[in-house]
């Protein structure tokens, strides 16, 4: 009885218990912060890549003038997307200056489960037309805690979607 009482009143190992309780929470917080930083960097790089290529579109200097070439250039400028050409969808459409009707808020994105990707508008427009460029990339998270930290849209495979948009007027 005396040895049992002594075993319960001992204090050695109490730091280990605190460590075991707090370590998972601290690591989850650290890894989630790292993941948020990576996604913010990816988002900024996608915005930058779209903006760089909007200049080419505005001046009519995209050669060859195709959706695949625009996608390739955006991927080259985005730098940090693994498998970018298969993970990104680019849309280019005219905005009517008569009613200024913008397209719906939901941007079409790559569907990795489908063999055929969603159809998006891709029209270079004419001179002096207001154009809208939208890009959507589907990216896998690094850690399992990501869905609990960020409220980014998710697809059926658990990947998150980041988007970038820009507008321009075609030069005369």
FITI-954853 format. One record per residue: residue number from 1; residue in one letter; x, y, z of N, C-alpha, C, CB in turn. Coordinates in Angstrom, 1 decimal, decimal comma, padded with zeros to 4 digits. Glycine has a CB too. Layout:
NUM	a	X	Y	Z	X	Y	Z	X	Y	Z	X	Y	Z
...
// end
This chain:
1	x	000,8	-001,2	000,0	000,0	000,0	000,0	000,9	001,3	000,0	-000,9	000,0	001,2
2	x	001,9	001,2	000,8	002,8	002,4	000,9	003,5	002,6	-000,5	003,8	002,2	002,0
3	x	003,9	001,6	-001,1	004,6	001,7	-002,4	003,6	002,2	-003,5	005,3	000,4	-002,8
4	x	002,4	001,8	-003,4	001,4	002,3	-004,4	001,1	003,8	-004,2	000,1	001,5	-004,2
5	x	001,0	004,2	-002,9	000,8	005,6	-002,6	002,0	006,4	-003,1	000,6	005,9	-001,1
6	x	003,2	005,9	-002,9	004,4	006,6	-003,4	004,5	006,7	-004,9	005,7	005,8	-002,8
7	x	004,0	005,7	-005,6	004,0	005,7	-007,1	003,1	006,8	-007,6	003,6	004,3	-007,6
8	x	001,9	007,0	-007,0	001,0	008,0	-007,4	001,4	009,4	-007,1	-000,4	007,7	-006,9
9	x	002,2	009,6	-006,1	002,6	010,9	-005,7	003,9	011,4	-006,3	002,7	011,0	-004,2
10	x	004,6	010,5	-007,0	005,8	010,9	-007,6	005,6	011,9	-008,7	006,6	009,7	-008,2
11	x	006,5	012,8	-008,9	006,4	013,9	-009,9	007,3	013,7	-011,1	006,6	015,2	-009,3
12	x	008,2	012,8	-011,1	009,1	012,6	-012,2	008,3	012,1	-013,4	010,3	011,7	-011,9
13	x	008,5	012,6	-014,6	007,8	012,2	-015,8	006,6	013,2	-016,1	007,3	010,9	-015,6
14	x	006,4	014,1	-015,2	005,2	015,1	-015,4	005,5	015,9	-016,7	005,0	015,9	-014,2
15	x	006,7	016,3	-017,0	007,0	017,1	-018,2	006,8	016,2	-019,4	008,5	017,5	-018,1
16	x	007,0	014,9	-019,3	006,8	014,1	-020,4	005,3	014,0	-020,8	007,3	012,6	-020,2
17	x	004,4	014,0	-019,8	003,0	014,0	-020,0	002,6	015,3	-020,7	002,3	013,8	-018,7
18	x	003,1	016,4	-020,2	002,7	017,7	-020,8	003,2	017,7	-022,3	003,4	018,9	-020,1
19	x	004,4	017,2	-022,5	004,9	017,1	-023,9	004,0	016,3	-024,8	006,3	016,6	-023,9
20	x	003,6	015,1	-024,3	002,8	014,2	-025,1	001,4	014,9	-025,4	002,6	012,9	-024,4
21	x	000,9	015,6	-024,5	-000,4	016,3	-024,7	-000,3	017,5	-025,6	-001,0	016,7	-023,4
22	x	000,8	018,3	-025,5	000,9	019,5	-026,2	001,6	019,4	-027,6	001,6	020,5	-025,4
23	x	002,5	018,5	-027,7	003,3	018,3	-029,0	002,4	018,2	-030,2	004,2	017,2	-028,9
24	x	001,4	017,3	-030,2	000,5	017,2	-031,5	-000,2	018,5	-031,8	-000,5	016,1	-031,3
25	x	-000,6	019,2	-030,8	-001,3	020,5	-031,1	-000,4	021,5	-031,6	-002,0	021,0	-029,8
26	x	000,8	021,6	-031,1	001,8	022,6	-031,6	002,3	022,2	-033,0	003,0	022,6	-030,6
27	x	002,5	020,9	-033,3	002,9	020,5	-034,6	001,8	020,7	-035,6	003,3	019,0	-034,6
28	x	000,6	020,5	-035,2	-000,5	020,8	-036,1	-000,6	022,3	-036,5	-001,9	020,3	-035,5
29	x	-000,4	023,1	-035,5	-000,4	024,5	-035,7	000,7	024,9	-036,6	-000,3	025,3	-034,4
30	x	001,9	024,4	-036,4	003,1	024,7	-037,2	002,9	024,3	-038,6	004,3	024,1	-036,6
31	x	002,5	023,0	-038,8	002,3	022,5	-040,2	001,2	023,2	-040,9	002,0	021,0	-040,1
32	x	000,1	023,6	-040,2	-001,0	024,3	-040,9	-000,5	025,7	-041,3	-002,2	024,5	-039,9
33	x	000,3	026,4	-040,5	000,8	027,7	-040,9	001,7	027,6	-042,1	001,6	028,3	-039,7
34	x	002,5	026,5	-042,1	003,4	026,2	-043,3	002,5	026,0	-044,5	004,3	025,0	-043,0
35	x	001,5	025,3	-044,4	000,6	025,0	-045,6	-000,1	026,3	-046,1	-000,5	023,9	-045,2
36	x	-000,6	027,1	-045,1	-001,2	028,3	-045,5	-000,2	029,2	-046,3	-001,8	029,1	-044,3
37	x	001,0	029,3	-045,8	002,1	030,0	-046,5	002,3	029,5	-047,9	003,3	030,0	-045,7
38	x	002,4	028,2	-048,1	002,6	027,6	-049,4	001,4	028,0	-050,3	002,7	026,1	-049,3
39	x	000,2	027,9	-049,8	-001,0	028,2	-050,7	-001,0	029,7	-051,0	-002,3	027,8	-050,0
40	x	-000,7	030,5	-050,1	-000,6	032,0	-050,4	000,4	032,3	-051,4	-000,3	032,8	-049,1
41	x	001,6	031,6	-051,3	002,6	031,8	-052,3	002,2	031,3	-053,7	003,9	031,1	-051,9
42	x	001,5	030,2	-053,7	001,0	029,6	-055,0	000,0	030,6	-055,6	000,4	028,3	-054,8
43	x	-000,9	031,2	-054,8	-001,9	032,1	-055,2	-001,3	033,3	-055,8	-002,9	032,4	-054,1
44	x	-000,3	033,9	-055,1	000,4	035,1	-055,6	001,1	034,8	-056,9	001,4	035,6	-054,5
45	x	001,8	033,6	-057,0	002,5	033,3	-058,2	001,5	033,1	-059,4	003,3	032,0	-058,0
46	x	000,3	032,5	-059,1	-000,6	032,4	-060,2	-001,1	033,7	-060,7	-001,8	031,5	-059,7
47	x	-001,4	034,6	-059,7	-001,8	036,0	-060,1	-000,7	036,7	-060,9	-002,1	036,8	-058,8
48	x	000,5	036,5	-060,5	001,6	037,1	-061,2	001,7	036,6	-062,7	003,0	036,9	-060,5
49	x	001,6	035,3	-062,8	001,7	034,6	-064,1	000,5	035,1	-065,0	001,7	033,1	-064,0
50	x	-000,7	035,2	-064,5	-001,8	035,7	-065,3	-001,6	037,1	-065,7	-003,1	035,6	-064,5
51	x	-001,1	038,0	-064,8	-000,8	039,4	-065,1	000,2	039,5	-066,2	-000,5	040,1	-063,9
52	x	001,3	038,7	-066,1	002,4	038,8	-067,1	001,8	038,5	-068,5	003,5	037,9	-066,7
53	x	001,0	037,5	-068,6	000,5	037,1	-069,9	-000,7	037,9	-070,4	000,1	035,6	-069,8
54	x	-001,4	038,6	-069,5	-002,4	039,5	-070,0	-001,8	040,6	-070,8	-003,2	040,1	-068,7
55	x	-000,6	041,0	-070,5	000,0	042,0	-071,4	000,2	041,5	-072,8	001,4	042,4	-070,8
56	x	000,6	040,3	-072,9	000,7	039,7	-074,3	-000,6	039,6	-075,0	001,3	038,3	-074,2
57	x	-001,7	039,3	-074,2	-003,0	039,2	-074,8	-003,5	040,6	-075,3	-004,0	038,6	-073,8
58	x	-003,2	041,6	-074,4	-003,7	042,9	-074,7	-003,1	043,5	-075,9	-003,4	043,8	-073,5
59	x	-001,8	043,2	-076,1	-001,1	043,7	-077,3	-001,2	042,8	-078,5	000,4	043,8	-077,0
60	x	-001,8	041,6	-078,4	-002,0	040,7	-079,5	-000,7	040,0	-079,8	-002,6	041,4	-080,7
61	x	000,2	039,9	-078,9	001,6	039,3	-079,1	001,7	037,9	-078,7	002,6	040,2	-078,4
62	x	000,6	037,2	-078,4	000,7	035,8	-078,0	000,9	035,0	-079,3	-000,5	035,4	-077,2
63	x	002,0	034,3	-079,4	002,3	033,5	-080,6	002,6	032,1	-080,2	003,4	034,1	-081,4
64	x	002,0	031,0	-080,7	000,8	031,0	-081,4	-000,4	031,4	-080,5	000,5	029,7	-082,1
65	x	-001,4	032,0	-081,1	-002,6	032,5	-080,3	-003,5	031,3	-080,0	-003,3	033,6	-081,0
66	x	-003,2	030,5	-079,0	-004,1	029,4	-078,7	-004,2	029,3	-077,2	-003,5	028,0	-079,2
67	x	-005,2	028,6	-076,8	-005,5	028,4	-075,3	-004,3	027,6	-074,7	-006,8	027,6	-075,1
68	x	-003,8	026,6	-075,4	-002,7	025,8	-074,9	-001,4	026,6	-074,7	-002,4	024,6	-075,9
69	x	-001,2	027,5	-075,6	000,0	028,4	-075,5	-000,1	029,3	-074,3	000,2	029,2	-076,8
70	x	-001,3	029,9	-074,1	-001,5	030,7	-072,9	-001,3	029,9	-071,7	-002,9	031,4	-073,0
71	x	-001,9	028,7	-071,6	-001,8	027,9	-070,4	-000,3	027,5	-070,2	-002,6	026,6	-070,6
72	x	000,4	027,2	-071,3	001,9	026,9	-071,1	002,7	028,0	-070,6	002,4	026,4	-072,5
73	x	002,4	029,2	-071,1	003,1	030,4	-070,6	002,8	030,7	-069,2	002,8	031,6	-071,5
74	x	001,5	030,6	-068,8	001,1	030,8	-067,4	001,8	029,8	-066,5	-000,4	030,7	-067,2
75	x	001,9	028,6	-066,9	002,6	027,5	-066,1	004,1	027,8	-066,0	002,4	026,2	-066,7
76	x	004,7	028,3	-067,1	006,1	028,6	-067,0	006,4	029,8	-066,1	006,6	029,0	-068,4
77	x	005,5	030,8	-066,1	005,7	031,9	-065,2	005,2	031,7	-063,7	004,9	033,1	-065,7
78	x	004,4	030,7	-063,5	003,9	030,4	-062,1	005,0	029,8	-061,3	002,7	029,6	-062,2
79	x	005,8	029,0	-061,9	007,0	028,4	-061,3	006,8	027,3	-060,3	007,8	029,5	-060,6
80	x	005,9	027,4	-059,4	005,9	026,4	-058,3	004,7	025,4	-058,3	005,9	027,1	-057,0
81	x	004,2	025,2	-059,5	003,1	024,2	-059,6	003,6	022,9	-060,2	001,9	024,7	-060,4
82	x	003,5	021,8	-059,5	003,9	020,5	-060,0	002,8	020,0	-060,9	004,2	019,5	-058,9
83	x	003,1	019,6	-062,2	002,1	019,1	-063,1	001,2	020,2	-063,5	001,4	018,0	-062,5
84	x	001,7	021,4	-063,7	000,8	022,5	-064,0	-000,1	022,4	-065,2	001,7	023,7	-064,2
85	x	000,4	022,0	-066,4	-000,5	021,9	-067,5	-001,7	021,1	-067,3	000,2	021,4	-068,7
86	x	-001,6	020,0	-066,5	-002,8	019,2	-066,2	-003,6	019,7	-065,0	-002,3	017,8	-065,9
87	x	-003,1	020,6	-064,3	-003,8	021,1	-063,1	-004,4	022,5	-063,3	-002,8	021,2	-062,0
88	x	-004,3	023,1	-064,4	-004,8	024,4	-064,6	-005,8	024,5	-065,8	-003,7	025,4	-064,8
89	x	-006,8	025,4	-065,6	-007,8	025,6	-066,7	-007,8	027,1	-066,9	-009,2	025,0	-066,4
90	x	-007,7	027,6	-068,1	-007,7	029,0	-068,4	-008,9	029,4	-069,3	-006,4	029,5	-069,1
91	x	-009,6	030,5	-068,9	-010,8	030,9	-069,6	-010,6	032,4	-070,0	-012,1	030,8	-068,7
92	x	-011,0	032,7	-071,2	-010,9	034,0	-071,8	-012,2	034,4	-072,4	-009,7	034,1	-072,8
93	x	-012,8	035,4	-072,0	-014,1	035,8	-072,5	-014,3	037,3	-072,6	-015,3	035,1	-071,7
94	x	-015,2	037,7	-073,4	-015,6	039,1	-073,6	-016,6	039,5	-072,5	-016,1	039,4	-075,0
95	x	-016,4	040,8	-072,1	-017,4	041,4	-071,2	-018,1	042,4	-072,0	-016,7	042,0	-069,9
96	x	-019,4	042,3	-072,0	-020,3	043,2	-072,8	-020,2	044,6	-072,2	-021,7	042,7	-072,9
97	x	-019,9	045,6	-073,0	-019,9	047,0	-072,4	-021,3	047,6	-072,5	-018,9	047,8	-073,2
98	x	-022,3	046,9	-073,0	-023,6	047,4	-073,0	-024,3	047,2	-071,7	-024,4	046,7	-074,1
99	x	-024,2	046,0	-071,1	-024,8	045,8	-069,8	-023,8	045,4	-068,7	-025,8	044,6	-070,0
100	x	-022,6	045,3	-069,0	-021,5	045,0	-068,1	-021,8	043,7	-067,3	-021,2	046,2	-067,1
101	x	-022,4	042,8	-067,9	-022,8	041,5	-067,2	-021,6	040,7	-067,1	-023,9	040,8	-068,1
102	x	-021,1	040,4	-065,9	-020,0	039,6	-065,6	-020,4	038,1	-065,5	-019,3	040,0	-064,3
103	x	-019,5	037,2	-065,8	-019,9	035,8	-065,8	-020,1	035,4	-064,3	-018,8	034,9	-066,4
104	x	-020,7	034,2	-064,2	-021,0	033,7	-062,8	-019,8	033,6	-062,0	-021,7	032,3	-062,9
105	x	-019,9	033,6	-060,7	-018,8	033,6	-059,8	-018,0	032,3	-059,8	-019,3	033,9	-058,4
106	x	-018,7	031,2	-060,0	-018,1	029,9	-060,0	-017,2	029,8	-061,2	-019,1	028,7	-060,0
107	x	-015,9	029,5	-061,0	-015,0	029,4	-062,1	-014,8	027,9	-062,4	-013,6	030,0	-061,8
108	x	-014,8	027,5	-063,7	-014,6	026,1	-064,0	-013,2	025,8	-063,7	-014,9	025,9	-065,6
109	x	-013,0	024,6	-063,2	-011,7	024,1	-062,8	-011,5	022,7	-063,3	-011,5	024,2	-061,3
110	x	-010,3	022,3	-063,3	-009,9	020,9	-063,7	-010,6	019,9	-062,9	-008,4	020,7	-063,7
111	x	-011,2	018,9	-063,5	-011,8	017,8	-062,8	-010,9	016,6	-063,1	-013,3	017,5	-063,4
112	x	-010,2	016,2	-062,0	-009,2	015,1	-062,2	-009,8	013,7	-062,3	-008,2	015,1	-061,0
113	x	-011,1	013,6	-061,9	-011,8	012,3	-062,1	-012,3	012,1	-063,4	-012,9	012,2	-061,0
114	x	-012,5	013,2	-064,2	-013,1	013,0	-065,6	-012,0	012,9	-066,6	-014,0	014,3	-065,8
115	x	-012,4	012,1	-067,7	-011,5	012,0	-068,8	-011,5	013,3	-069,7	-011,9	010,8	-069,7
116	x	-012,7	013,9	-069,8	-012,8	015,1	-070,6	-013,0	016,3	-069,6	-014,0	015,0	-071,6
117	x	-012,2	017,3	-069,8	-012,3	018,5	-068,9	-013,4	019,4	-069,3	-010,9	019,3	-069,0
118	x	-013,9	020,2	-068,3	-015,0	021,1	-068,6	-014,7	022,1	-069,7	-015,3	021,9	-067,3
119	x	-015,7	022,4	-070,5	-015,5	023,3	-071,6	-015,6	024,8	-071,1	-016,6	023,1	-072,7
120	x	-014,6	025,6	-071,5	-014,6	027,0	-071,1	-014,6	027,9	-072,3	-013,5	027,3	-070,1
121	x	-015,1	029,1	-072,1	-015,0	030,1	-073,2	-013,5	030,5	-073,4	-015,8	031,3	-072,9
122	x	-013,1	030,5	-074,7	-011,8	031,0	-075,0	-011,9	031,8	-076,3	-010,7	029,9	-075,1
123	x	-012,1	033,1	-076,2	-012,3	034,0	-077,3	-011,4	035,2	-077,2	-013,8	034,4	-077,4
124	x	-010,5	035,4	-078,2	-009,6	036,5	-078,1	-010,2	037,8	-078,2	-008,5	036,3	-079,1
125	x	-011,4	037,9	-078,7	-012,1	039,1	-078,9	-011,6	040,0	-080,0	-012,1	039,9	-077,6
126	x	-012,2	041,2	-080,1	-011,9	042,1	-081,2	-011,3	043,4	-080,5	-013,1	042,5	-082,1
127	x	-010,9	044,3	-081,4	-010,3	045,6	-080,9	-011,2	046,3	-080,0	-009,8	046,4	-082,0
128	x	-010,7	046,9	-078,9	-011,4	047,8	-078,0	-012,5	047,0	-077,2	-012,1	048,9	-078,7
129	x	-012,4	045,7	-077,1	-013,3	044,9	-076,3	-012,7	044,7	-074,9	-013,7	043,6	-077,0
130	x	-013,5	044,7	-073,9	-013,1	044,4	-072,6	-013,1	042,9	-072,4	-014,0	045,1	-071,5
131	x	-012,0	042,3	-072,0	-011,8	040,9	-071,9	-011,5	040,5	-070,4	-010,7	040,4	-072,8
132	x	-012,0	039,3	-070,1	-011,8	038,8	-068,7	-011,0	037,5	-068,9	-013,1	038,5	-068,0
133	x	-009,9	037,3	-068,1	-009,1	036,1	-068,1	-009,3	035,5	-066,7	-007,6	036,4	-068,4
134	x	-009,6	034,3	-066,6	-009,7	033,6	-065,4	-008,9	032,3	-065,4	-011,2	033,3	-065,0
135	x	-008,2	032,0	-064,4	-007,4	030,8	-064,3	-007,7	030,1	-063,0	-005,9	031,0	-064,5
136	x	-007,8	028,8	-063,1	-008,1	028,0	-061,9	-007,1	026,8	-061,8	-009,6	027,5	-061,8
137	x	-006,5	026,6	-060,7	-005,5	025,5	-060,6	-006,0	024,6	-059,4	-004,1	026,1	-060,3
138	x	-005,8	023,3	-059,6	-006,2	022,3	-058,6	-004,9	021,8	-058,0	-007,1	021,2	-059,2
139	x	-004,7	022,0	-056,7	-003,4	021,6	-056,1	-003,7	020,7	-054,9	-002,7	022,9	-055,7
140	x	-002,8	019,7	-054,7	-002,9	018,8	-053,6	-002,3	019,5	-052,3	-002,2	017,5	-053,9
141	x	-002,9	019,3	-051,2	-002,3	019,7	-049,9	-001,2	018,9	-049,5	-003,4	019,8	-048,8
142	x	-000,3	019,5	-048,7	000,9	018,7	-048,2	000,5	017,9	-047,0	002,0	019,7	-047,8
143	x	-000,4	018,4	-046,1	-000,7	017,8	-044,8	-002,2	017,6	-044,7	-000,2	018,7	-043,7
144	x	-002,5	016,6	-043,9	-003,9	016,3	-043,7	-004,7	017,3	-042,9	-004,0	015,0	-043,0
145	x	-004,1	018,2	-042,3	-004,8	019,2	-041,4	-005,3	020,4	-042,3	-003,9	019,7	-040,3
146	x	-004,9	020,4	-043,5	-005,2	021,6	-044,4	-006,7	021,9	-044,5	-004,6	021,4	-045,7
147	x	-007,6	020,9	-044,7	-009,0	021,2	-044,8	-009,6	021,8	-043,6	-009,8	019,9	-045,2
148	x	-009,0	021,6	-042,4	-009,5	022,2	-041,2	-009,1	023,6	-041,0	-009,1	021,4	-040,0
149	x	-008,0	024,0	-041,7	-007,4	025,4	-041,5	-007,9	026,3	-042,5	-005,9	025,3	-041,5
150	x	-008,0	025,9	-043,8	-008,3	026,8	-044,9	-009,7	026,4	-045,4	-007,3	026,8	-046,0
151	x	-010,5	027,4	-045,8	-011,8	027,2	-046,3	-011,8	027,4	-047,9	-012,8	028,1	-045,7
152	x	-010,7	026,8	-048,5	-010,6	026,9	-050,0	-011,6	025,9	-050,6	-009,2	026,6	-050,4
153	x	-012,1	026,1	-051,7	-013,0	025,1	-052,4	-012,2	023,9	-052,6	-013,5	025,7	-053,7
154	x	-012,8	022,7	-052,5	-012,2	021,4	-052,6	-012,9	020,6	-053,6	-012,2	020,7	-051,2
155	x	-012,2	019,8	-054,4	-012,8	018,9	-055,3	-013,0	017,5	-054,7	-012,0	018,8	-056,6
156	x	-013,5	016,6	-055,4	-013,8	015,2	-054,9	-012,6	014,5	-054,5	-014,6	014,4	-055,9
157	x	-011,4	014,9	-055,0	-010,2	014,2	-054,7	-009,5	014,7	-053,5	-009,2	014,2	-055,9
158	x	-010,0	015,8	-052,9	-009,4	016,4	-051,7	-008,5	017,5	-052,0	-008,7	015,4	-050,9
159	x	-008,3	017,9	-053,3	-007,4	018,9	-053,7	-008,1	020,3	-053,6	-006,9	018,7	-055,2
160	x	-007,3	021,3	-053,4	-007,9	022,7	-053,2	-007,7	023,4	-054,6	-007,1	023,4	-052,1
161	x	-008,6	024,4	-054,8	-008,6	025,2	-056,0	-008,2	026,6	-055,6	-010,0	025,1	-056,7
162	x	-007,2	027,1	-056,4	-006,9	028,5	-056,3	-007,2	029,2	-057,6	-005,4	028,8	-055,8
163	x	-007,6	030,5	-057,6	-007,9	031,1	-058,8	-007,2	032,5	-059,0	-009,5	031,3	-058,9
164	x	-007,2	033,0	-060,2	-006,7	034,3	-060,5	-007,5	034,9	-061,6	-005,1	034,3	-060,9
165	x	-007,7	036,2	-061,6	-008,5	036,8	-062,6	-007,9	038,2	-063,0	-010,0	037,1	-062,2
166	x	-008,1	038,6	-064,2	-007,6	039,8	-064,7	-008,4	040,3	-065,8	-006,1	039,8	-065,1
167	x	-008,5	041,6	-066,0	-009,2	042,1	-067,2	-008,3	043,0	-068,0	-010,5	042,9	-066,7
168	x	-008,7	043,2	-069,2	-007,9	044,1	-070,1	-008,8	044,5	-071,3	-006,6	043,4	-070,6
169	x	-008,3	045,5	-072,0	-009,0	046,0	-073,2	-008,0	045,7	-074,3	-009,4	047,5	-073,1
170	x	-008,5	045,0	-075,4	-007,7	044,7	-076,5	-007,3	046,1	-077,2	-008,5	043,9	-077,6
171	x	-006,0	046,2	-077,5	-005,4	047,4	-078,1	-006,0	047,5	-079,5	-003,9	047,3	-078,1
172	x	-006,2	048,7	-080,0	-006,6	049,0	-081,3	-005,6	048,7	-082,4	-007,1	050,4	-081,5
// end
